[in-house]
Amino acid sequence: MDKQQKMSALAQIIGSNPQKAEFAASLLGALAKGNPTPKQAEWIDRLINEEANPVPSLTLAPLVEAFRAAAQAVKFPKVVVEADGVEWTLSYTRPDSDKAKPENKDTVGIASGKWGDPAAKWAGRILADGTVKWGKDATPALADAIAAIPTAPLPLKTRK
C-alpha cells in the first residue's frame, strides 16, 4: 500500500470511526509530513488492518460456564488455542481470587506469553456474562479459534 492509499484509508477511518478519529488524524498528519516515526508507521499499518479486518463481537456464555465448572476440579483452569501462528492461553480467574481486581473476577483472560515479557500479547477478556472485550492484539482468526472451543468437555491445558 503506497502513501496515498494509506492517507486515504486513514481519512476514511476519521470519518467512519469516532473512537479512533483523533488518533487516526494524528497519524495522518505525520504521514502527510512524510516523516512518521517507526512506531507511528507501525500504528498506521495496524489501524488500517484493524479497520479492514475487524474482530467480530462474540458472546460466549457457555464457555464461561464451562470454565466455572472446570474450576470446581482444577484450581487454575486454562485452555490453549492457536491462531495466526501464536499460542494463546485462556485463563479463568475465580470469583474468590484474592489477587484479582474485582472487575476481573469470574472472567477469562486471553493472552500469549508470560506476564511482563515484552513479547507478550493481550487479546482481551471474556466477561462473566460471556461478552468478549477484545484487546489490542485480537484478530479475526483468534475470534474464530475461541468460538470453536468445545465446552463439553472443556479441553484443559495440562502441565508438562
N, C-alpha and C positions, 0 to 999 in steps of 0.2 A: 504494500500500500504506500503510495507516494505522499508527499507532504500535503498536497491539495486535497487528496481523498481523506486524509486524517483530519484536516481542518474542517472539511465538510461534515464528517462523522461527528466531530466534537460539537459543531454548531447545531447539528440535529439533536444531540443529547441535551444541549442547553435548552432547546425549545420543547423537548418532549419529557424531560425528567427533572422536575423541580428540585428533587432531593439532591441531585448531582450537578445542578446547573452552575452553582458558584465555583465548584471545584473544576468542572469542565471548562468554564470561562477562563480560569487562571491558567490552565494547561494550554488552552487555545492561544492566550496571549504570549506564552513562552514559545509556542510553536510558530506563531506568526512572526516573532522577532528572529526566528531561525536558530535559537540557541537554547533549547531545553537541556537541562542537566540530565545525566544518565538516569537518575531516579524519576524525573519528570517524563522522560521518554518511555520508561518502563510503565509508568502510570497511564500515559496516553494510550499505549497499546492495550493495557489491561482494561481500561474503561471502555474502549471501543469494542473489545472482545466480550466484555460483560453485557453490553447492550445488544450485540449481535447474537449472543448465545446465552440468554437469561436462564438462571436456575429456576426450575418450576417450584411453585409453592406446593407443599405436601402437608397432609395431616396423617400422623402415624400413631394414633391412639392404641391400636393393637400391639404395636412394637413396644410402646412404653409399658403396657400391661404385661407383656412377656418378660421385660426386664424386671418389673416388680416381682413377678412370680419367681424368676431365677434368683433374685436377691434373698429369697427365703432359704435357699440352699447354698448359695455362694456369696461370700462377703462382698466381693467387688466384681460383679458380672461385666464382661466385656465381649464384644463381637468385633471381628476384624473383616473388613471388606477391601477389595482392591478396585481402584478407579484411576484411569489416566496414568497407570504405572506407579501409583502411590498406594502404600498400605495405610488404610485409615482405621483407627480404633474408635469404637463407640463404647463409652464408659458410663455406667449408671451411677448416679450419686444418690445414695439412700436418703430418705426423709429424716432419719435420725442421725445424720452425719454431724459430728462436732466441728469439723474443719471447713465445711462448705458454707458459702454465703447463703442466706435464707432464700434468695431468688434462684439459686442453683440446685436446691434440694429437690429430690424426686424428678430429676431431669437426666437426659442422656447427652453427654458432650461428644462432639465429633472432632477428632484431631489426628494428626500424624506426627511422629517423632516424640521426643521426650520434652517435658516442660522445661523451658529455659534454653533449649537448644536453638540457636539462630536459624537452623534449617527447618524447625518445626512449623507445622501449618495448622490453622484453625478454620474449620469449616462450619462451625455453628453449634446449635444446641436444639434438642427436641424437648419441648416443654412438657409439663405434666399432663396437659390435655391433648398432647400429640402434635401440636403445631410446631413446625420447624422454623427456627430463626436462623437463616443462613449467615455464615461469617464470610470474611474476605476471600478465603481460599476455596469456597464451594464451587463446584462445576456441575453442569447437567449430567455428566457421566456418574458423578458421585451420587447425585439425587436418584438416578436410576438404580445404582447398586444398593443404596439403602432401602429404596422402595421394594426391592426384590428379596430382602432378607426374610426368610421364613420365620414365623412366630411360634410354630408348634412342631418340633421343639426348636427353641432358640439355639443357634449354632455358637455356643460359648467358646471363647478362646481358652485354651488350656495351657498351663505352664509347661515349658520345655525342660 
